[in-house]
Amino acid sequence: MAPNSQRGIPMALSEQDRIDINDLINLHGHLVDAGELDRAFELLTPDVTYDMADFGRDSLHGIAAIRAAALALGDANPVGHHVTNIVITGIDDGQARVRSKGIGILADGTAGSVVYDDIVLRRPDGWKLGYRKVSARRAALGRREAGARELLERFRQAAIDQSAEEMRRLYAVDAVHEFPFTRPGVPSRLEGRDEIVNWIAEGWKALPLKYERYRTLALHDTKDPGTIIVEQEAIGTSASTGAFVLPNIVVLTARDGQIAHLRDYVNVLAAAAAIGREK
């Protein structure tokens, strides 16, 4: 390792190194958008890692895994990857850190923004990408925005605490809450934050149920990074019937750090039994 790097001083890169690294980062978008995935070896080290944790996904290791993931995503891939704001910092003679921004344009015209944190490595045939962390930009001015998983946990805690105030913070003003399975007297669709929270709060007052905890049976990501599907059980006590376990499936969509849409597949028979009523 070079002396400057040992003293914690970033290694100076030659002008040609910087040109080559810029070309590497820019070429990535061109090849992916053109579907030329078989040319990934021109850009990536064989043991490359893609860190996708911010999207609730496992990291991808190796060129074959990255190619397979792109093919599996199919038409949900952006039609355009646009890389901007490239900043290159030398680590040592054979490594550099690159930070850039990415704008992804989908086929329907919607767009999203990410930050790429890369480590590039000098190889005999040029600079290659050895590590990339992809982080979504979801909030302005550096603020952190709650994702779907965090909102799920906050929703559960609000239900346990029976906190209408917290529920009001969780839902977007134009949110929709649906019950695909329901019974007479129970709405199948609630529209808007006020209607949703008022209905939930009235239910807490009227029903003898007290949630104590939730058990996650399975949690699934979807092609939409803002949407998750959870198979769960709500566990608690009923003033009418004693201990209960209510299974259900929830499809939760987050937008701008709030719940935009929640589809709640309630087990109607189990709920009726818990409150001491027939279906």
C-alpha positions as CSV (number, residue, x, y, z in Angstrom):
1,M,0.0,0.0,0.0
2,A,1.3,3.5,-0.8
3,P,2.7,5.6,2.0
4,N,0.0,8.3,1.6
5,S,-2.7,5.7,2.1
6,Q,-1.0,4.4,5.3
7,R,-1.2,7.9,6.8
8,G,-4.9,8.2,6.0
9,I,-4.3,10.6,3.1
10,P,-6.3,9.8,0.0
11,M,-4.1,8.5,-2.8
12,A,-3.8,10.9,-5.8
13,L,-5.1,9.4,-9.0
14,S,-3.8,10.3,-12.5
15,E,-5.9,12.2,-14.9
16,Q,-6.1,9.0,-17.0
17,D,-7.3,7.0,-14.0
18,R,-10.1,9.4,-13.4
19,I,-11.2,9.4,-17.1
20,D,-11.2,5.6,-17.1
21,I,-13.2,5.4,-13.8
22,N,-15.7,7.9,-15.1
23,D,-16.1,5.9,-18.3
24,L,-16.6,2.7,-16.2
25,I,-19.4,4.2,-14.1
26,N,-21.1,5.7,-17.2
27,L,-20.8,2.6,-19.4
28,H,-22.6,0.5,-16.8
29,G,-25.9,2.3,-17.5
30,H,-25.4,2.1,-21.3
31,L,-24.9,-1.7,-21.2
32,V,-27.7,-2.5,-18.8
33,D,-30.2,-0.3,-20.7
34,A,-29.2,-2.0,-23.9
35,G,-29.7,-5.4,-22.4
36,E,-26.0,-6.3,-23.1
37,L,-25.7,-8.2,-19.9
38,D,-23.2,-10.7,-21.4
39,R,-20.7,-7.8,-21.4
40,A,-20.8,-7.4,-17.7
41,F,-17.3,-8.9,-17.4
42,E,-16.1,-5.6,-19.0
43,L,-17.2,-3.7,-16.0
44,L,-17.3,-6.0,-13.0
45,T,-14.9,-8.2,-11.1
46,P,-15.8,-11.9,-11.0
47,D,-16.5,-11.7,-7.2
48,V,-18.4,-8.3,-7.4
49,T,-20.9,-7.6,-4.6
50,Y,-24.2,-5.6,-5.1
51,D,-25.5,-4.5,-1.7
52,M,-29.3,-4.2,-2.0
53,A,-30.2,-4.1,1.7
54,D,-31.9,-0.7,1.4
55,F,-34.5,-2.3,-0.8
56,G,-35.1,-5.2,1.6
57,R,-33.2,-7.6,-0.6
58,D,-30.2,-9.9,-0.2
59,S,-26.9,-8.8,-1.6
60,L,-25.9,-10.2,-5.0
61,H,-22.5,-11.9,-5.3
62,G,-20.9,-12.5,-8.6
63,I,-21.6,-11.6,-12.2
64,A,-23.9,-14.5,-12.8
65,A,-26.2,-13.6,-9.8
66,I,-26.4,-10.0,-11.0
67,R,-27.3,-11.0,-14.5
68,A,-29.9,-13.5,-13.3
69,A,-31.5,-10.9,-11.0
70,A,-31.8,-8.4,-13.9
71,L,-33.4,-11.0,-16.2
72,A,-35.8,-12.0,-13.4
73,L,-36.9,-8.4,-13.0
74,G,-37.7,-8.3,-16.7
75,D,-39.9,-5.4,-17.8
76,A,-39.8,-3.9,-14.3
77,N,-36.2,-2.8,-14.9
78,P,-35.7,0.9,-15.6
79,V,-35.6,1.7,-19.3
80,G,-33.0,4.4,-18.5
81,H,-30.2,4.5,-16.0
82,H,-28.7,8.1,-15.8
83,V,-25.6,8.6,-13.6
84,T,-24.7,12.0,-12.3
85,N,-22.5,13.8,-9.7
86,I,-19.6,11.3,-9.9
87,V,-17.0,11.9,-7.1
88,I,-13.8,9.8,-7.2
89,T,-11.5,9.4,-4.2
90,G,-8.3,7.4,-4.4
91,I,-7.7,4.8,-1.7
92,D,-4.4,3.4,-2.8
93,D,-2.7,2.6,-6.1
94,G,-5.1,-0.2,-6.9
95,Q,-8.4,1.0,-5.4
96,A,-10.7,4.0,-5.5
97,R,-14.0,5.0,-3.9
98,V,-16.7,6.4,-6.2
99,R,-19.9,8.1,-5.1
100,S,-22.5,9.0,-7.6
101,K,-26.2,9.6,-8.1
102,G,-28.5,7.5,-10.3
103,I,-31.8,8.4,-11.9
104,G,-33.9,5.5,-13.0
105,I,-36.7,6.1,-15.5
106,L,-39.4,3.3,-15.8
107,A,-41.4,2.5,-18.9
108,D,-44.5,4.2,-17.4
109,G,-42.6,7.5,-17.1
110,T,-42.1,7.4,-13.3
111,A,-38.7,8.0,-11.9
112,G,-36.6,7.3,-8.8
113,S,-33.3,8.5,-7.4
114,V,-30.5,6.4,-5.8
115,V,-27.0,6.9,-4.5
116,Y,-24.3,4.5,-5.6
117,D,-21.4,3.9,-3.2
118,D,-18.7,2.0,-5.2
119,I,-15.3,0.5,-4.7
120,V,-13.4,0.2,-8.0
121,L,-10.3,-1.9,-8.5
122,R,-7.4,-1.7,-10.9
123,R,-7.0,-4.9,-12.9
124,P,-4.6,-5.7,-15.8
125,D,-7.4,-5.0,-18.3
126,G,-8.5,-1.8,-16.6
127,W,-10.6,-0.5,-13.7
128,K,-13.5,-2.8,-12.6
129,L,-16.4,-2.4,-10.2
130,G,-15.8,-4.7,-7.2
131,Y,-18.5,-3.4,-4.8
132,R,-21.6,-1.4,-5.1
133,K,-24.1,-0.3,-2.4
134,V,-27.4,1.1,-3.8
135,S,-29.4,3.4,-1.5
136,A,-32.7,4.9,-2.4
137,R,-33.3,8.6,-2.0
138,R,-36.8,8.9,-0.5
139,A,-36.7,12.2,1.5
140,A,-35.5,15.7,0.9
141,L,-32.6,17.5,2.6
142,G,-31.0,14.3,3.9
143,R,-33.9,13.3,6.0
144,R,-34.5,9.6,6.5
145,E,-37.8,8.3,5.3
146,A,-39.5,5.3,6.9
147,G,-39.9,2.3,4.6
148,A,-42.6,-0.3,4.5
149,R,-41.1,-2.6,7.1
150,E,-40.6,0.1,9.6
151,L,-44.2,1.3,9.0
152,L,-45.4,-2.2,9.6
153,E,-43.7,-2.4,13.0
154,R,-45.0,1.1,13.9
155,F,-48.5,0.1,12.8
156,R,-48.4,-3.0,15.0
157,Q,-47.2,-1.0,18.0
158,A,-49.9,1.6,17.5
159,A,-52.5,-1.2,17.5
160,I,-51.1,-2.7,20.7
161,D,-51.0,0.8,22.4
162,Q,-54.4,1.7,20.8
163,S,-52.9,5.1,19.9
164,A,-55.0,7.0,17.4
165,E,-52.4,9.8,17.4
166,E,-49.7,7.4,16.2
167,M,-52.1,5.9,13.6
168,R,-52.8,9.4,12.3
169,R,-49.0,10.0,11.8
170,L,-48.7,6.7,10.0
171,Y,-51.3,7.1,7.3
172,A,-51.0,9.4,4.3
173,V,-53.8,12.0,4.1
174,D,-55.2,10.2,1.0
175,A,-54.5,6.7,2.2
176,V,-56.8,3.7,1.4
177,H,-57.4,0.8,3.8
178,E,-59.3,-2.2,2.3
179,F,-60.8,-5.3,3.8
180,P,-61.2,-7.8,0.9
181,F,-62.8,-10.3,3.3
182,T,-65.5,-8.7,5.5
183,R,-68.9,-9.3,7.1
184,P,-72.2,-7.3,7.2
185,G,-71.7,-4.0,9.1
186,V,-68.0,-3.8,8.4
187,P,-66.8,-1.6,5.4
188,S,-64.8,-3.1,2.7
189,R,-62.9,0.1,1.9
190,L,-62.0,3.2,3.9
191,E,-60.7,6.3,2.1
192,G,-58.6,9.1,3.6
193,R,-56.7,9.3,6.9
194,D,-59.5,10.7,8.9
195,E,-62.0,8.0,7.9
196,I,-59.4,5.2,8.5
197,V,-58.2,6.4,11.9
198,N,-61.7,7.3,13.2
199,W,-63.0,3.8,12.2
200,I,-60.0,2.1,13.9
201,A,-60.4,4.2,17.1
202,E,-64.2,3.4,17.3
203,G,-63.4,-0.3,16.9
204,W,-61.0,-0.1,19.9
205,K,-63.8,1.3,22.0
206,A,-66.6,-1.0,20.8
207,L,-64.7,-4.4,20.6
208,P,-63.5,-6.4,23.6
209,L,-60.1,-7.2,22.0
210,K,-56.7,-6.1,23.3
211,Y,-53.7,-6.9,21.1
212,E,-50.5,-7.9,23.0
213,R,-48.1,-8.8,20.3
214,Y,-47.7,-9.9,16.7
215,R,-46.0,-13.0,15.3
216,T,-44.6,-12.8,11.7
217,L,-45.0,-16.0,9.8
218,A,-43.5,-14.8,6.6
219,L,-42.6,-11.5,5.0
220,H,-42.3,-11.1,1.3
221,D,-40.8,-8.3,-0.8
222,T,-42.4,-7.4,-4.2
223,K,-41.2,-5.8,-7.4
224,D,-42.3,-2.5,-5.9
225,P,-39.7,-1.7,-3.2
226,G,-42.4,0.3,-1.3
227,T,-44.8,-2.7,-1.0
228,I,-44.5,-5.7,1.3
229,I,-46.7,-8.7,2.0
230,V,-46.8,-10.1,5.5
231,E,-48.4,-13.3,6.8
232,Q,-48.9,-12.7,10.6
233,E,-50.8,-13.5,13.7
234,A,-52.2,-10.9,16.2
235,I,-52.1,-12.4,19.7
236,G,-54.0,-11.0,22.6
237,T,-56.9,-11.3,25.0
238,S,-60.7,-10.8,24.6
239,A,-62.9,-9.6,27.5
240,S,-65.5,-12.0,26.0
241,T,-63.7,-15.1,25.1
242,G,-60.1,-15.0,26.6
243,A,-56.9,-15.5,24.7
244,F,-57.1,-15.3,21.0
245,V,-54.9,-15.7,17.9
246,L,-56.0,-13.8,14.8
247,P,-54.3,-14.8,11.5
248,N,-54.3,-12.4,8.6
249,I,-52.3,-11.3,5.6
250,V,-51.5,-7.6,5.0
251,V,-50.3,-6.0,1.8
252,L,-48.8,-2.6,2.8
253,T,-47.6,0.1,0.4
254,A,-45.4,3.0,1.7
255,R,-45.1,6.4,0.0
256,D,-43.1,9.3,1.3
257,G,-42.6,7.7,4.7
258,Q,-46.3,7.0,5.3
259,I,-48.8,4.2,4.6
260,A,-50.5,4.9,1.2
261,H,-52.4,1.7,0.9
262,L,-53.1,-1.2,3.2
263,R,-55.1,-4.3,2.1
264,D,-56.0,-6.3,5.2
265,Y,-57.1,-9.9,4.6
266,V,-58.8,-10.6,7.9
267,N,-59.8,-14.1,8.9
268,V,-63.4,-13.2,9.5
269,L,-64.3,-16.5,11.3
270,A,-61.4,-16.2,13.7
271,A,-62.3,-12.5,14.4
272,A,-66.0,-13.4,15.0
273,A,-65.0,-16.1,17.4
274,A,-62.6,-13.8,19.4
275,I,-65.3,-11.3,20.0
276,G,-67.9,-13.9,20.9
277,R,-70.1,-13.5,17.8
278,E,-71.2,-15.8,15.1
279,K,-70.1,-14.8,11.6
